[in-house]
Amino acid sequence: MTLTNTGTANQADNAGNEFTDVLPAGLTLAGATASSGTALATVGTNTVTWNGSLAPLGGSVVITITATINAGTLGTTISNQGTVAY
């Protein structure tokens, strides 16, 4: 996942999470990393959060989420969507 600031102002590290992703049924969270800021993988809730700031005009972070596909999901479509708060 790549988050990019295309605006003209810094996106500060505000209170709370700037990014949250609760992985859907069918996936089991194994871990998460980020190229900047702090990624946190909470395995018990299958949730990844990221906190950090993004510089204006192209500042970005790459968040890598590692998960396993659960048994019994053969033929199932698994969709995932995260939320950004700024």
N, C-alpha and C positions, 0 to 999 in steps of 0.2 A: 504494500500500500504506500503510495507517495502522496504527501500533503504538501501543497505549494502555495505560498502567499503571493498572489498576483497584484495585490493592492500597493499603495504608496506609503503605508505606515507599517511600523513594526507590529507584529502580532505577539503581544507579551505573554509570558507564562502567567495566566490569570489563576485565581483560586479555582480549585476543582480540576477536572480532566479536560484537556482540549480534544481528546479523541477517546471514544469508547466503542468497543466491538464485543458483543455477546455472541459467541459462536453458536450456530444452530444445532439442533438435534442431528445426529449423524456424524458429528465431529467431536473429537476429544482434544482439548488444548494441551499442547506439550510445552510451549514456551513462546517468548516474544523478545525481539531486540529492536533497537532504533539507532539510526545513524547520528542522532543528536537528541538531547532531552532524555527523558526516562520512560522506558516501556516497562509495564508491569503485567505479568501473566498470572492471573488468579485462577488456578486450575480447578478449584472447588466449585466455582461459579461459571467456568468456561468463558471468562471475561478478560479482555485485553484493554488496558488503558495506556494513554500516553500523555505526558506533561512536558511542556517545553515552549519555546518561543520560535517564531519564524521571522527572519529578516524580510523587509519589503522588497518588491520587485524581483521575485524569483527565489526567495529563501525557501528551502524545502527540507523535509525529513522523510526518510524511507523507514517504514515500520514493517518488519518481517514477522509474520505469525506462523508458527509451526504447529500443525495438528495432525492427528491420525483419523482416518476414515473408519468409523465403527463397523463391526461385523453386522451383516444383515441389511446393508444399505445398497446392495447390488440392484442396479436399475433405477435407483432413486436420484432425482435431481436435488442437489443441495445448493441453496442460495445463501449468500451472506452479505450483510450491509452494516457498516459502522456509522457512527454519528460524530460529527465535528461540532464543537462549541467554541465560539470565539468572542 
